[in-house]
């Protein structure tokens, strides 16, 4: 127990590195295990107190009725992650050495749009639980940067610049590195009981653009599908 990846056909596990597993699958499944009432499996999984993704730990905390172990681990993880926000723009750097709490700079100063915009729910919830505003402020600032960088179409390219805080010349799609950005806009609006209309406005803005520019219908069978766009620069250099 504790291996990172599970292979359902062979019914075996494997780890991401030769150094051993850090329990990705175990911690990720904590909430599912509790929902399904698998008490014995949950008792075993709880002993695997590795540092993992905030969402899994915070979900486990909520569903366990407030087991302090999960909140402690979530807080420790968040504190180790926070240095990623020390970029010139305030956008989070994509990689960090958790042991040293040192961000790993991308040589091209590139940040995935989806990565930057899908930490908000976790950090804001953790801020609520711990009464530490720093988590909320850092997450909220990222959304302010993204809003300020809005492209004329209302869509988002899949990469942003960690120094400039602007969208970079890259694909526009609902697939990897872009999908979660749109998804989390609505979730952020719902998370705070619909008290932050800015996220509903951003969501509606992007969904209008998605319907107008990314949705297509096939000619013969009238099937709906989404496309990927490659933006171009205008005469003045704007996307």
C-alpha positions as MATLAB code, in Angstrom:
seq = 'XXXXXXXXXXXXXXXXXXXXXXXXXXXXXXXXXXXXXXXXXXXXXXXXXXXXXXXXXXXXXXXXXXXXXXXXXXXXXXXXXXXXXXXXXXXXXXXXXXXXXXXXXXXXXXXXXXXXXXXXXXXXXXXXXXXXXXXXXXXXXXXXXXXXXXXXXXXXXXXXXXXXXXXXXXXXXXXXXXXXXXXXXXXXXXXXXXXXXXXXXXXXXXXXXXXXXXXXXXXXXXXXXXXXXXXXXXXXXXX';
ca = [
       0.000    0.000    0.000;
       1.267    3.459   -0.820;
       2.324    3.134   -4.451;
       1.604    6.107   -6.694;
      -0.060    4.532   -9.719;
      -2.467    1.610  -10.030;
      -2.682   -0.609  -13.112;
      -6.163   -2.217  -13.078;
      -5.448   -4.864  -15.727;
      -2.399   -6.306  -13.995;
      -3.764   -5.348  -10.565;
      -0.364   -4.050   -9.605;
       1.056   -0.688   -8.575;
       4.099    1.344   -9.508;
       5.846    4.470   -8.255;
       6.827    7.675   -9.986;
      10.443    7.402   -8.881;
      12.888    4.684   -7.873;
      13.092    6.276   -4.431;
       9.654    4.899   -3.573;
       6.015    5.930   -3.471;
       4.551    9.015   -1.886;
       1.005    7.725   -1.797;
      -0.680    9.617   -4.631;
      -3.429    7.051   -5.110;
      -3.964    6.415   -1.393;
      -4.480   10.044   -0.414;
      -6.430   10.809   -3.574;
      -8.888    8.057   -2.677;
      -9.448    9.045    0.968;
     -12.707   10.865    0.255;
     -14.031    8.077   -2.003;
     -13.197    5.450    0.620;
     -15.169    7.348    3.253;
     -18.159    7.939    0.988;
     -18.295    4.209    0.183;
     -18.125    3.254    3.863;
     -14.962    1.160    3.497;
     -13.986    1.480    7.136;
     -11.128   -1.005    7.282;
      -9.536    0.368    4.105;
      -9.954    3.877    5.469;
      -8.196    2.936    8.715;
      -5.243    1.620    6.717;
      -5.178    4.617    4.389;
      -5.226    7.080    7.273;
      -1.856    5.749    8.414;
      -0.367    6.801    5.100;
       0.172   10.418    6.070;
       2.199   11.529    3.104;
       2.193   15.068    1.728;
      -0.087   14.983   -1.302;
      -2.452   17.246   -3.153;
      -4.421   19.752   -1.101;
      -7.775   18.684   -2.492;
      -7.479   15.098   -1.304;
      -6.381   16.084    2.181;
      -9.034   18.771    2.606;
     -11.767   16.471    1.306;
     -10.651   13.821    3.773;
     -10.729   16.386    6.573;
     -14.275   17.425    5.724;
     -15.673   13.917    5.244;
     -13.985   12.567    8.369;
     -15.836   15.086   10.485;
     -12.763   17.181   11.138;
      -9.887   14.733   11.701;
      -7.079   17.147   12.596;
      -4.452   14.932   10.972;
      -5.632   15.903    7.491;
      -5.782   19.604    8.242;
      -2.265   19.500    9.653;
      -0.963   17.775    6.532;
      -2.859   20.157    4.249;
      -1.448   23.163    6.076;
       2.067   21.761    5.898;
       1.713   21.149    2.178;
       0.298   24.619    1.538;
       3.128   26.258    3.458;
       5.647   24.357    1.381;
       3.873   25.388   -1.830;
       3.453   29.102   -1.051;
       6.894   30.202   -2.366;
       5.676   29.462   -5.917;
       3.788   32.757   -5.780;
       7.021   34.735   -5.472;
       7.189   35.343   -9.207;
       7.443   38.837  -10.732;
       3.782   38.752  -11.774;
       2.334   36.829   -8.833;
       1.374   33.857  -11.009;
       2.488   30.583   -9.402;
       5.635   28.945  -10.749;
       4.702   25.463  -11.954;
       7.268   23.421  -10.033;
       8.746   23.522   -6.551;
      11.145   21.468   -4.458;
       8.849   20.740   -1.522;
      11.690   19.656    0.743;
      13.620   22.898    0.249;
      10.534   25.056   -0.395;
      12.355   26.409   -3.435;
      10.528   27.059   -6.741;
      12.022   25.482   -9.869;
      12.078   28.228  -12.473;
      10.916   27.434  -15.974;
      13.673   28.497  -18.418;
      11.066   30.156  -20.631;
       9.102   31.729  -17.747;
       5.984   29.833  -18.805;
       3.038   28.920  -16.575;
       0.203   26.570  -17.483;
      -3.081   28.498  -17.370;
      -4.967   25.542  -15.894;
      -2.348   24.995  -13.183;
      -2.382   28.648  -12.163;
      -6.167   28.844  -11.974;
      -7.056   25.571  -10.235;
      -5.598   26.038   -6.758;
      -8.151   28.593   -5.668;
     -10.788   26.297   -4.162;
      -8.259   24.484   -1.996;
      -6.373   27.544   -0.778;
      -9.528   29.509   -0.065;
     -11.034   26.618    1.893;
      -7.794   26.186    3.818;
      -7.821   29.900    4.577;
     -11.339   29.529    5.940;
     -10.326   26.606    8.149;
      -7.097   28.100    9.475;
      -8.092   31.796    9.446;
      -4.872   32.491    7.545;
      -5.668   35.131    4.928;
      -2.386   34.631    3.100;
      -3.665   31.490    1.347;
      -6.785   33.292    0.142;
      -4.941   36.449   -0.893;
      -2.381   34.603   -3.026;
      -5.067   32.564   -4.775;
      -7.307   35.575   -5.313;
      -4.451   37.638   -6.726;
      -3.899   35.050   -9.447;
      -7.472   35.489  -10.623;
      -7.078   39.275  -10.653;
      -4.031   38.866  -12.892;
      -5.886   36.531  -15.249;
      -8.886   38.857  -15.409;
      -6.642   41.817  -16.202;
      -4.953   39.838  -18.987;
      -8.279   39.035  -20.733;
      -7.946   38.482  -24.464;
     -10.405   40.213  -26.824;
     -12.107   36.898  -27.536;
     -12.740   36.107  -23.871;
     -10.932   32.794  -24.294;
      -7.635   31.821  -22.678;
      -4.489   30.439  -24.244;
      -3.008   27.448  -22.436;
       0.120   29.299  -21.297;
       0.848   32.551  -19.473;
       4.092   34.360  -18.697;
       5.265   34.157  -15.087;
       7.052   37.489  -15.483;
       4.572   39.411  -17.627;
       1.331   37.999  -16.255;
      -0.010   37.982  -19.827;
      -1.350   35.227  -22.045;
       1.320   33.851  -24.372;
       1.121   32.794  -27.987;
      -0.151   29.224  -27.573;
      -3.164   27.057  -28.327;
      -6.703   27.786  -27.169;
      -8.644   24.638  -26.304;
     -10.862   22.859  -23.807;
      -8.282   20.091  -23.453;
      -5.203   19.800  -21.262;
      -3.731   22.952  -19.707;
      -6.892   24.898  -20.482;
      -9.967   22.928  -19.409;
      -9.813   23.427  -15.646;
      -9.546   27.198  -15.963;
     -13.109   27.412  -17.287;
     -14.381   24.806  -14.827;
     -13.005   26.552  -11.754;
     -14.567   29.906  -12.607;
     -18.019   28.517  -11.886;
     -16.812   26.541   -8.867;
     -15.322   29.645   -7.277;
     -18.612   31.463   -7.713;
     -20.473   28.609   -6.026;
     -17.911   28.070   -3.276;
     -18.652   31.368   -1.563;
     -22.437   31.036   -1.829;
     -22.616   33.115   -5.013;
     -21.355   36.229   -3.221;
     -18.583   36.966   -5.747;
     -20.331   37.849   -9.024;
     -16.992   38.530  -10.736;
     -16.509   34.774  -11.187;
     -19.958   34.294  -12.668;
     -19.251   37.179  -15.037;
     -15.910   35.666  -16.057;
     -17.542   32.263  -16.515;
     -20.381   33.600  -18.652;
     -17.902   35.634  -20.685;
     -15.782   32.586  -21.451;
     -18.739   30.291  -22.112;
     -20.147   32.734  -24.634;
     -16.784   32.709  -26.387;
     -16.600   28.910  -26.237;
     -19.989   28.553  -27.913;
     -19.145   31.117  -30.557;
     -15.597   30.031  -31.389;
     -14.829   26.520  -30.171;
     -18.017   24.575  -30.884;
     -18.547   23.073  -34.338;
     -21.099   20.744  -35.921;
     -20.121   18.010  -38.333;
     -21.570   18.298  -41.846;
     -22.934   14.797  -42.373;
     -24.140   13.534  -38.984;
     -24.710   16.856  -37.240;
     -22.427   15.902  -34.324;
     -21.140   18.588  -31.973;
     -17.426   18.768  -31.249;
     -14.852   21.294  -30.024;
     -11.877   22.625  -31.926;
      -8.441   23.899  -30.998;
      -7.449   27.379  -32.125;
      -3.996   28.793  -32.739;
      -4.089   32.556  -32.209;
      -2.250   35.087  -34.331;
      -0.864   38.511  -33.559;
      -2.382   41.631  -35.050;
      -0.437   44.519  -36.573;
       0.252   46.002  -33.163;
       1.412   42.711  -31.686;
      -1.688   41.901  -29.640;
      -3.086   38.353  -29.682;
];
